Amino acid sequence: MNRIETGRPVLGRRAFLMGTAAIGGALMAGVRLPAALAASPPLLRVETRTLEVNKKAATVFSVLNRNGKSGIIAAEGDRFKSHLLNASKDPLAMHWHGQVLAANDQDRARPRGGELAPAAADDHDFELTPGTHWMHSHSLTEQQLLAAPMVAVEKDAGDVQDVVVMLHDFAFRTPQEILAELKGLGAGGVHGSAAPPAGAHMASPAAAPVQHGSGMGQAPGTGMMQPGSGRGMGAGGPMMRAVHANDVRYDAFLANDRMLDDPEVVRVEKGGRVRLRIINGGTATVFFISTGALKSTCVAVDGSPCQPIEAGQYPLAQGQRIDLMVEIPREGGAFPVLAQVEDDPRQTGLVLATAGAAVAKISGNAKDKAAMAGLGFEQRLRAAKPLAVRKADKAFMALLGEQPGYRWSINGRIHGEHEPFNVKLGERVEITFMNPTSMMHPMHLHGHHFQVVAAGGARFSGPMRDTVIVPAHAPVTVAFDAKLKGSWFLHCHHLYHMAGGMMTEITVS
């Protein structure tokens, strides 16, 4: 029997259970289920619930398993072989983020594409990709917490306690209201765009974002995309633009659905080892992770093992994951694990505590603002299982662009007007992201894991990932082997940037 953990996302030492609870939640939601599901309940269902934030009620989504808990925690080699039921009143477009073994499953489950209608179910069957991954809506409903962990614990993970942490940015406003605000704020959606936001860094005129036309050509025989001679934004050429973060105003930041004024307290053992599996499910927010008094070691990023590395803080962009190993002191105690918002003092998190330890109140604001997300940590990372050394068969440039009206582009085009990158099955592909815009973009590729092979102009054997930080004015190059036929989205995981057009496709034939 395949082992699928359907309890809390806080696991004991290698404990796994097979959930057998019925689907009463869907019935309570007033959704009439397909008759076929009566004999074979879905393993996962999406429904709505009420969440209290800042003493105010909000309607958000849940992705629940048969035990009524969030997501799936399983073991390497397990399969997701069951139904996904949409028990909400909204159409659903689910993405299995990082689950590369499931890459073609969606085509099989939904051969005509489109969204999963309310009260409908998809039948899935795929082996779970080992590591810390997750599932989420591939639309702005992710803003309303339509996300959950999808973890397959590695066979060599050892005898440790796993603690899964889902981070979210939260707003009482609907995603549609937020997007309308952003489109009305000018290019880049900067709040108070007549002046730079607090703490913004001014780009030099030479590096300021420009609006490129569609004159993109390909260097013969290389596959390297060459930019056209687009005119600069504004009548006078390139505009001075502030490099900034946080273009969306949020009401709260959550860790496992809770704020720091009432954090989740996870029971841990004195002298025990804990693996923190931290997932940034935020829609528009980068977090910096810190473990305070606990020494931490990063052992994996985006579900892929890396050579162990220590840091005081770890940047975690939208869509990224990080696995941190910590050891609880033999004398015990309470130990906050904090996630601070980029370029901002606000923070969220939870507390690891041994039995009887006093948990002190933690402020929702740090003493100082966090840094801006950059490449310092990325350049230190090394893959534990890198790609084989090989010359690239195709090398493309993806020029990230910023246009008036909150239009975010790749090579001068928004999604729907895009030109796919075309590659052949088995080819080694390199993509260099160039970012002359005013914001960092976390770029995510579907269907494949890639290796970061250059950052800031320096080549190195970096980590295996599926989402990479591309700071303003700093090039980043990734490489992957095209192993799966099909068309695979390549997009910014700041989902309002994606909704503004920053998405294209890589077509493997």
N, C-alpha and C positions, 0 to 999 in steps of 0.2 A: 504494500500500500504506500502510495506517495504520502509524505508527511508534510502537511501544511499547517503552520502555526496560525491559529485564528484567535489568539488571546490578545492581551495588552502588548504594545510595542516595547515592553521592558521585559527581557527574558532572563530566566535563571541560567545556571550553567548547563548549556546545551539541552534545554528542555523543549520538547516539541509535542504538540497535541493536534489531533485531527478534530476539527469542529463538527458538531452534529446538530447544532441548533436549527430550528425551522426559520422560515422567512416571515415571521410575524410583523417585523418592522415595515415591510412593504405593504402588508395588508392594512396596518394601522394608517399608512399614508394615503389610503383610499385608492390605491392602484389595483386594477383588476389584472391578475397575472395570467400569462398564457397557460393553457391547460397542461402543456407538456412539462411545465416547471413543477407541477404538483408532486410528481413522482421523483423528480430530480432537481432539488433546490439549487439555486445559483450559489456559487462560491462567493461572488461579490455582487453587491447591489449599491446603486447610487440613489440617495434620497436626500430630502431636505430635513433640517432640524433647526432648533432655536438655540443660539449661543448668547450668553450674557457677556458683554464687554463693557467695561467702565460703567457697570450697573445699568446698562441699557441692552435691550433684547435686539438681536439681529437674526435674520434667516440666512443660513449658510447650508452648504452641502456636506454630506458624508459619503465616504466609500467604505462600506461595512462588509465584514466577512460573516460567516454563519454564526459566530459567537457574538455578533453585534459590536465588534471592535474594528479599529481602523486598519485596513490594508492586509497584506500578507507577509508573514515572516516564515520562511521555509528553510530547507537545507539544500546545498548544492546537489544537483541531480534530480530534484523534484520537478514535477510538471504542473503547470496551471492547466488543468483539464476539466473544464466546467463551463458554467454560464456566467455572463455579466449581465445583470438585469438593470435596466434604467427605471427605477421606481420613483423618479422625480417627474415633474411636469414640464421639463425642458428637454429639447433634443441634446444628445450627448455625443461628443467626439473625444474618445479616450485615447491617450498616448501612453505607451509603456516605455517610459523614459529610461534609457540605458539597457533595456532588455533586447540586446541585439539578436539573441536566438529566437525572438518573437518577431523579427523584422518583417517577415512575409505573412505572419499570421493574420494581420488585419485584412489583407487582400483576400485571404481564404474565408475569413469570417464574414466579411462584407464585400463581396466581389464587385458590387456596383458602386462602392464607395458611399459617401454621404454620412449622415448622422444617425445615431441610434434613437429611434422615436420613443416617447414616453410609453411605458408598459411593455416595451419590446426587450428582447434579450439576444445577445450574441453568444455563440458557442465557440469557445477557444480551446486550443490544445497546443501548448508549446513548452519546451524545457526552460526553466527559469535561468537567466544568466547569473552566475555567481557574483556576489558582492552587494553593496548598498545601492539600490536603485529605487525607483518610485513610479507612480502612475499619477496622471493628472489630465485634466481637460485641456484639449488643444484649442482653447478659445478663452475669452476673458472671464468665463465662469471660474477659472482657477483662482481669480481674485476673491471669489466667495468660498474658498477653502475646498474646492473640488480637487482634492489631491490626497494621496496616502502612500505609505511606504510599500515597497515591493522588494523585499530583501531575501536573498538566498545565501545563508551563512556558509562560508567557505569550509571545505573539508579540513583544511590545515589551520583553521582559526584558533584552535587550542581551547583550553578549559577556562573561559572567561565569561563574565556576565555582559550581555549585550544590552545597551540602552539606546533606543532609537529616538531621535529628536527631530521633529518636524517644525521648521520655522515658517512663519507667515507674516506678511504685512496685511493690515486689516483696515478697511474703510467702511463706514456706514453707507456712503454713497454707492450707487450701482456702478459697475464697470462702464456702462454707457455714459453715465454722468461724468465720470472721471475722464473718459476719452474726449467728450465734448469740451470739458475744461481745457484739456491739453491742446486741442486744436484751436482754441480761441486765445491761446497765450503767446502765439508767435512761433517762429521757427525754433524747434528744440523744446517747446513747451515750458520755458523757464518761468517760474512764478515771479511776477513783478519784472517782466522782461525788459522794462525800461532801464533797469539797473541790474548788475550781476547779483546773484544770490549770495548770502553771507558765506564767506570763506571760499568763494569761487576763485579760480586761478585764470588769469587772462592769457589767451593764446596769442602768440605773435602773429602779425599780419601775414607773414609768409606761411604760417602753419594753419591759418584760419580755414574753416570749412568752405568748400566751394560747391556750387551746384553744377554737376557735370551733365552734359547732354548724352545722347545715345550713341555717340561715336566711339564705340568700343570695338577694337579689332584684335585679332589673334596673330601673334608672331608665327610665321610659317615654321612648322615642324616642331614647335616647342609647347604649344598649348598655352603660352603665357599671354594673359589678357593685358592689353595696353590701353591706358585711359585716353579718351578723346579730349579735345580742347574746349571743354565747357567754360562758359563765362562765370566769373565769380558772382556770388549772391550780392545783390544790390547794384545800383547803377555805377558805383565807383569801383567795382571789383570786389575782391575778398573782404569780408567784414571782420572786424575785431569781434571775437566771440569768447565768452567766459566758459572755461571748462568747469563743469559742475556735476553734481550728483543729485539724486532724489527729486525728480521732476514731478512726482505725485505726492500730494499731501495725505498722510495717513493718520488715522485716529488711534491706532494701537499696533503693537508688534507682539506676536504670540509665539510661544514655544509649547508644542503639544496642546494648543488651544487655550493657553493660560498666559496671563501677564505676570510681571515680577511682583506685583502687590499681593498675589496669591499664587505662587509658582507651584508646579508639580514637584513633589518631594519623592525621590526614588530611593528605596531602601537598598543599601549596599552592605557588603561584609567588611569587617575590619581586616586589613591585610589582603583584601581581594583585588583582583584585576578586573577592570571594566573597559569594554570597547564601546566608545561613543560613536554611533552611526548618525551623523548630523546631515540633514537634508534641507537645503534652502528651497522651500516651496514658495518663497516670496515672488510676487509678480513683477516688482520694479525696484527691489531693495537688495543691496549687497550688505552682508553682515561680516563683522570680524569676530572670530571665535576665540575665547580665552577660557582657561581652566583654573585661573587664580593660583591658589596655593598648591594645586596638584601639578606635578610635572607631567607633561603630555608628549606623546610621540605620534606623529602622523604615519600611518601604515598603509593608507589607501586613499586615492582621490577618484571621484566619479565611479566608485566600485572596482577600480583596478589597483592592484598592489603597487606600491612604490617603495624605494629604498627608505628605511625608517629615517625620519628627520624631525628635529625638535624646533619649536618656535614659540615666542611669547604670545603672538596672535596669528591667526590663520584667516586670510581673506576667503570668503565663500560667496561667490556670485550666484545670481538667480539660476536655478537648475543644477548647480553643482552639489556634490556631496563630499564629505571628508570623514575618515575613520581615525579617531584618536584613541590611543591606549593610555590609560592612567592607572596608577596603583593607589589604593586607599591605605592611608597610614594604619599601622597596627593599633594605635591608640584611638582610632576612629575620629568622628567629627562630622561636620556638615560642610559641604564644598560646592559653592555655586559654579555652574557652567554657564557662561554669559555669551550672548550674541549682540554686539553693538552695531548700530546702523552706521554705514559709511558716512564720513564727513558730518557726524551728528553725535550728540551725547546720549541719545535715547538707546535703550537696550532692553533685551528680554532674556529668558533663559530658564533653567530649572536648577534643582539642588540635589546632589547626591549626599545621602546622610546615613550613618550607621544607627543602629537601634539606640534610642535614648538621647541622641545628640540634639542639642538646642539649635534651632534654625533661626538665625537673626533676620530681621527685615532688610530687604535689599531695595535700594532706590532704582526706579525706572530710568534714571539719568546717571551716566557716568560723570566723573569730575571734568573730563576733557572730551572734546570731539574726537572721533576716530579719524584715521587717515583716509585718503582717497585710495581706491583699489589700484594697485600697480602690478609690476612684474617681478618684484623682489623675491617673493616666496616662490613663484613659478620657476624662476631661473635657478633656484636651489634644488628643485625636485628632480628625481631621476626615476625612470620606470624600472620596476623589478623585472618585468618581462617586456622589453622593448621590441619594436619591429626589427625584423632582419635587415641588416645593412643592404641597401639597394638603391640604385639610381632611380629618380622619378621618371615615369613615362610621360606624365602630364603635369604641368605646373601652371596654376591659374592665380590671378590676382582678384581678390574681392574687395573693391573699393567701397567702403561704407560711407553713405552720404546723408546729408541733412538738408531738407528743403522747407520752404514756408508751408504753413498749414499742418504742421506735425506730420510731414511725409519723411519717412526714413527709407533710404534706398540702398541697393547693392549694384554697383557698376552703373549708377545713374538711373536705375529702373526700380519701381516698386513691384511687389508681387501682383501678378495678373498681367503685368507688362514685361515680366522678366524673361531673360534668355537663359535656359538651363546650361549648366556645365556638362558636357557630354564626354563620357569616358567608356572604356571597354572593360569587360569582366577580366579581373586578374591584374589590371594595371596598378602600379604604384602612383598615387596622386598626391601632389602637394598644393595647398592653398595658402597664399599669403594674404592676410587681412591687413589692409591699410585703413587707418581711422583718422581722417582729418576733421571729425565732427567735434562737438562740444561735450560729448559724454562717452563713458566706457560702454562697450557692448559685449555681453557674454554670448558668444557665437556657438550654436548647438547644431550638430549633424545627426540626422536620423539614420538608423540602420547600420551604423558603424561606430566603432571606437577609433580614435585617431591618436597619434603621438605628437606632442608639441616638440618641434625640432628647431625652432628659432624664436627668439623673443628679443625685441629691442635691437635687432640687427645681428645678434650673436647666435651661431649654431651650437646646439647641444643636444644630448639624448635625454629629452625631457619626459614628463609623465604621459601615460596613456589616459585619455579623457574622452568625454563626449561633449563637453562644454568648456570653452576657454575664455578667459578674460582678455579683451582687446582694449587697452586703455587708449585715450585720445593721444594721437600723434606718436604711437609706438607700434611698429609692425610686429605681427605674430604669424608664424608659419606652422601649419600642422600637416601631417602626412598620414595616409591610410592606404590600405590595399582594398581595391574594389572587389568585394567578395560576393555581393548579392545583386542580382539583376533587379531593376526597378527604378522608380523615381523617388529620391530621398530628399526631404526638406532640409535646407540649410537656412537657419534663421537666428535672429537675435532673441535671447530668452528673457529680455525685458519685454514682456508680452504686449505692452502698449506700443513699443517700437515695432514689434512684429505686426500688430494691428495697423500701424501706420505705414506698413509696406516692406519692412526689412526682412524679406524672406524670398528665397529662390529655391532651385532644385538642382540636385546632381543626378543625372540620368546615367545608369549603368546598363549597357547593352552587350 
